[in-house]
Amino acid sequence: MASQQGRHFLQIPGPSPVPDRVLRAMDMPVIDHRSAEFAKLGREVLDGAKSVFKTSQPVVIYPSSGTGAWEAAIVNTLSPGDTVLMAETGHFATLWRQIAGRFGIEVDFIPGDWRRGADPAAIEAKLAEDRGYKIKAVMVVHNETSTGSTSRIAEIRKAIDKAGHPALFMVDTISSLASVDYRHDEWQVDVTVSGSQKGLMLPPGLSFNAISEKAMAASRANKMPRSYWDWQEMVKINANGFFPYTPATNLLYGLREAVRMLHEEGLDAVFARHERLAAATRSAVKAWGLEILCENPAEYSPVLTAVLMPPSHDADHYRKVALEKFNISLGSGLGKVAGKVFRIGHLGECNELTLLGALSGVEMGLAAAGVPHRSGGVQAAMAALESREEANTPKVAVA
């Protein structure tokens, strides 16, 4: 592909573009990870992570991808032969299920059509039937990146409570943390899993477990072998700002800056911005005459929008044309929807003008690839943004 001028539009649903401020923050000499200087950094990032998860409980940070945090959640709380309840919301729920199976965990997988989030009523019914408390954990993906559906975590918590079931509650927020409202403590989540490369606006390489007292007690009693992922050693050494093995120091510098940026904007404002941009994207898709994969408006993702291609048109061919002609990367379809959908990311460092530029590339790409559609999607997105009262400008206090 010939060299193209201008900045590449990375509109996949993660990794998201890394802000210049975060890049500059990481551009530091590596320091001694056993020094007082590092301990100060360690305490700052560990406390900062708690503020984003909205928890007063421990948050463990691993030098790994989100897959490592998936594994850590399993090996610290469950034992071979245990049963867990999961919901088939898409590709990533399916992958988490596979990892659980490799550790000898029996998975009761509630089937789904990949067009909706987890059903709280179905989870409640399953738990109500489990009078012997065979199910040890309920495991849910908050924002299913493959489909653009967001599960209603607060409602699922209520469903667990209504069933009166003692199962642990584990939630994957890899693509939702710092983009979608999430409350680890308030929603009584026992393990929240996340990663650095989405709403936290960092490169890949950090993953997280936020841990309740109930989950920590389970980690002291379960029989699953673990070493690298063990919470006990991590939490003990984290108390002084250190890690039991060499940390990803420069990513931690970036994390500190990313948390500062999130709080400067305000988490509620961050969530509102994502909702605003997502609504504008959906307006564009509907104006094009295309179909949104997620069928339930209450579960539309603020992070990404998955778009179904018209019959007999290949999404990957379209993505290739858009990339080559307009220097824009769009997310591919995964698993059951491979070749059938493309995904528009609108998360992290994204504002109105960034989004409109991306949607222009999407619309021009549809024309260039010969995909049947109506014009006017960008204008529909502009109208949606203009109709919202919120603006992407900071609120200045008047004395």
N, C-alpha and C positions, 0 to 999 in steps of 0.2 A: 504494500500500500504506500502510495506517495506521501511524503511529509506534508502535514497540514499546519496551517498557521493558527494561532490562538490557542486558548486553553481547552483541553479535552473536556467534554461534558461527561462526567462519570455519574450516570443516573441509574446505576444498579442499586438494589436495596441493601447495600453493604458489600465490601467495605465502602464507607462513604468518604467524600473528599475531606482531607485533613486541613483545617484552617491554618493560615500562615502563622498565626500566633502560637499554635501548638507545635508547628514545625520548628519555629525559632526557639521555643522552650526546650525542645529535645536536642537542639544543637549545642550541647554542653560537653565538657570533658567528663569521661567516666570517673567516678570517685570511689573511694574505698567503702565498700558496702558493710564494713564493720566500724565505721567512724561515727563520731557524734554528729557530723554534718549529714550523713545518710540517715541516722536515726530521726533527725528532725524532719527530713523529707518523708520517711516512712510513716511517721505519725500523722503528718499532714494528709497524705494520700489515703491512709486507712480511715481517718475521720471524714475526709471528703467523700469517700465512697459511701459511707454510712448515710450521709446527707442526701445522696442521690437515690439510694434504695429506700429512703425514709425509714430508717431503723436505728435503734440504739444498741443493737446486738452486733456480734462480730461479723465482719466481712473479710473473707480470705481472698487474697489476690494471687493467682498463679501465673507464671510465665508460660502460657499455653494458649491454644485456640479455645473457642467455646466448647468444642468436643471434650477437652480435658475437664472442663467444669461439669459437663454432663456426667462424665465418669466419676468425678469426685463426689457428686451428690449421691450416686448409687452406692459406691463402695464404703462411704462413711455411715450410711444409715440402714442398709439392707444386708441380708444374709442369703446365701444360696438356698434356693427352694422357696423363698418368700414370694408372695403374689402382690402385684401392683395393678392399679386401674389406670388406663391411659385412654385418650381419645384420638381417633384418626382424623386429624385436622389437615394433614398435608405431608409433604416430604420430610420435614424436620421432625415432626412427631413420630413418623415411621422410623427415622434413623435413631432417635432416642430409644424407641422400643427395641431396635436391634441390639443396641449396646447393652441394655438391661438383660436381654436374652443371653448374650455372651457370658454374663456373670451368673448364669443359672437362675435368673429371676423369671417367674411365671408372669406373663403379661395378659391381663384381660383387656383386650383392645376393642373399645367401642367403635364400630365401623362408621365411616363418614364418607361423604361424596367430594371432599376437598373444596367445598364451596361455602362452608360455614365454620364457625368456631366450635369449641367444645360445648355440648348441651348440658347445662346445669341439671335439668330434670332427669336426663338419662343417668348422670353420675349419682344423683340422689337415689334413684331407683335401684341402681346396682349396690350401693352401700346399704340401703335398707334391707335388701335381701341377704346381706352378709352378716347374719346374726352371730356367727362365731368369730367375727373379726379376722377372717383369713387375709383380707386385703390390708397390707401394711402401709401403702402409700397411694395417693392420688397424684398423678404426674401430668401436667398440662403445659402446652406451649402457648404463651400469652399472645404473641403476634406471629402467626404462621407466615414466614417469609416467602414460601413457595406459592401462596394463594392470595395474600392480601386480606386475610380474615383475622380479627382480633377477638380472642375469647374473653368472656366477661368474668374476670377473676373474682370480683367481689361477690357476684351471684353464685359462683361455684363454692366459695367459702361458706355462704349461707346454706347451700345444699348439703355440704358435709355436716354442718352443725345441725340442720334439720333432721338428718338421718341419725344423729347422735353417734357418729362413728369416730373412733380414735385414730384413724389413719393419718399419717404425715401428709402434708400438702406441699408438693414441690412444683415450682413454676419456672419455665424457661423464658427469660426476658432478653435473650441475646439480641434480638432485633427491636425490642421495644423500650428498653431502659433509656431514660433521658430523652425520649421522644413521645412517649405515651404515659399518661398519669399512672403511677404504680406506687403501692403502699405496702411494703413488706410487713411492718408491724401491725398496722390497722387491719389488714386483711388476714392476719394470723397465718402467714405463709411460713412454712418451716425451713425450706431451702429455696432460695432464689438463685438461679443460674444466669450469668450474663457474660458478655464479651466486650472488648474495647473498640471494635471496628465499625460500630453502627452509630447509635445516638451519642456515644461518648466522643466521636470524631477523632479517634486515634487510629494509627495503623493496627493491623492484626498483631496479636502477640500477648495480650493480657486477657485473663478470664477471672470470673468472680463466683464465689458462693457466699450469699448472705444466710446466716444460720441462726435459727431460733434456739432457745434453751431446750425445747423438746427434741429438736434434731440433734443437738449436742449430746443430750442424754442417750439418744439412740446410738450415736457413734461410739459411746463407751461400752455399749452392750452387744453390738452386732459382731458377726463372726467373719466378715469379709476381709481377706488379706488386702493390705494397702501399705504403701510406704510414701511415695512421692506426694500422694494426694491426701495424706493423713491430716485431719483438721487439728488434732490435739497438739502436735508439735508446732504447727503454724500459729495457732492462737497463743500459745505460751510465749513464743519468741516475738510475735507481733506486738505484744504488750509493751515492749521497749523500742518499737519502731524498726525491728530487724526481721529478717527472713531466715529460715533454716537452710536455704541454699541460695546460690547466686541469683539475685533478682534482675529483672530487666530494667536497670537503672534509668536509662534514658526514656523509656516508655513511661516510667513513673513521673519523670519531669513533665512529660506531655500530659499525663493524667491530672497532675496538679493544676496545670494551666486550663485544661478542658473543664474541670470542675469550677474553677474561677469564672470562666466564661458563662457556664450554665447559670451560676448564681447571680452574675451581673445582669443577665437578661431576666432572671427569675424563672423558676421551674414552671410555674403556671403559665407564664408568657411563652415559654418554649413549647409547652403542650398545645396552647392555643394556636401558635404559629403552624405547627404540624397539622392540626385540624383544618386550618384555613387553606393551606397549600393542597392538602388531600382533597378537600371539597372542590377546589378549582380544577384539579386534575380530573376528577370524576365528571365535572361539567364538560370538559374538553372531550372526554371519551364518549359521553352520551351525544354530544354535538356531531362527532364523527360517525355516529350510527353504529358504534361498536359496543360490545357487551362486557361489563365488568364481571370478573370471575366470581367474586364474593356476592352471594345472593341476598344476604340479610343486611339492610342498611345500618342496623344497630351494631354490626360487627365490622363495618368498613374500617380498614387500617389507615391510621394517620401516617404510616411509614412508607407505604408503597401502594400502588394500584396495579393489579394484574388484569391484563386485557386479553380477552379471547379473540383469536383470529377468525375471520370468516371461513366457512368450509372450503377445503381444497387449497388454502393458502398456508404456507409454512412460516411459523414465527421466526425460526432461526434464519431463514433466507432474508426475511424482512430486516432483522437485526443486523445482518451482515451488510445489507445495502445502506442502512442508516449510518452504520459505523464508517463505511468507506466514503460515503458522499458528504456526511455532515459531522463526522468526528464525535459521535455520541454513542456511548455504551449503554445498552438497555439490558435488563435482566432476562435470562433465558427461562424457559419452562423447565421444571424439574420433575422427575418421576413420572407419574401418571399424566401430567399435563405437558410433557416435553414436546416441543414443536407446535403446541396448541395455544400457548400464551406467550406474551412478552410482559415484562414487569417494569414499571416506571418508579424509580426510587425518588422520594421527596423528603429526605431526612437529613438530620445533622446540620451542617452549614449550608442551608438552602433558604433563599428568600424569594420574594415575588418575581424579581427580574431574572434570577437564576432559573426559576421554574418556567417562566414564559419562554425563555431562550430554549430550554429543553423541549417544551411542548411544540415549539416551532420546528425543531429538528425531528420530532416524532411525526408531525403532520407532513412535512416535506418528504420524510422517509416513506410514509404510506403511499404518497403519490409516485415517488421514484420506483418503488417496488411493485407498483400496480395492484395495491391492495384496495378493494372497493371500500369507499368511505365518502362521507360528505365533508366539504370544507367548512371552516369556521370554528374549529375546536379551540384555537388560540383565542379568538374573540370571545368565545363563551367563557373561557377561563378568566380573561380580563374582566368580563362583566361580573363574574362571581367574586373576584377579588375586590372590585370597586364597590360591591354591595355590602361588604363586611365593614363593620365599624372599626375593627381593630386595624392598626397599621404596624408595619415593621419598623417602628421608631420607638425609642425609649420614652417613657413617661417622665417628664421633668416636674419635680415638685415646685409649686409656687409658694414663695415665702409670704 
